[in-house]
């Protein structure tokens, strides 16, 4: 429901999460027991907070559909304190993450890695506390001009390095076990 132009050339998607057609789609998805992958940016590039709309929308979706299975893209693009609160409040909530080295392109959003691609300590602590609720979500642009197999291999190498800094059991769950449980082989 919320995607803002952070780089000067991105499409903007903005509609309220209490939009009835959207909520009907959420209800259909929940009723079928399927996972919904949601991209919702909690802060605009100029710094205006959308946290009330995003977190309120998530509360509304789960309030209407307690069995909803939701994946928040890019750890909800929020900080580890908010991410922990969401994970504690909604047992059917998963988060995926991606390595973000160019923080300028994520204006006012909360990357989980520093510019070298290392997990910040507070995020590493959260990942190890909730390994069954976090998974890799590369945001790879397959088929897009300029995205190559070599670029993807480099991305995978960075992910392996990052996950190698975590407890081995947590790293396995995050790297592939959680995705396999949700999406199958």
JOJO-V992718 format. One line per field, one symbol per residue. ss: DSSP state (~ for helix, > for strand, _ for the rest). burial: I if it has 9 or more other C-alpha atoms within 8 Angstrom, else O. Layout:
ss->???
burial->???
This chain:
ss->_>>_________>>_____~~~~~~~~~~~~___>>>>_>__>_____>_~~~~~~~~~~~~~~____>>>>~~~~~__~~~~~~~~~~___>>>>>_____~~~~______>_____>_~~~~~~~~~_~~~>>>____________~~~~~~~~~~~~~~~____~~~~~~~~~~~~~~~~__
burial->IIIIIIOOOOOOOOOOIOOOOIIOOIIOIIOOIOIIOIIIIIIIIOOOOIIOIIOIIIOIIIOOIOOIIIIIIIIIIIOIOOIIOIIOOOOOIIIIIIIIIOIOOIIIIOIIIIIOIOIIOOIIOIIIOOIOIIIIIOOOOOOOOOIOOOOIOOIOOIIOOIIIOIOOOIIIIIIIIIIIOOOOO
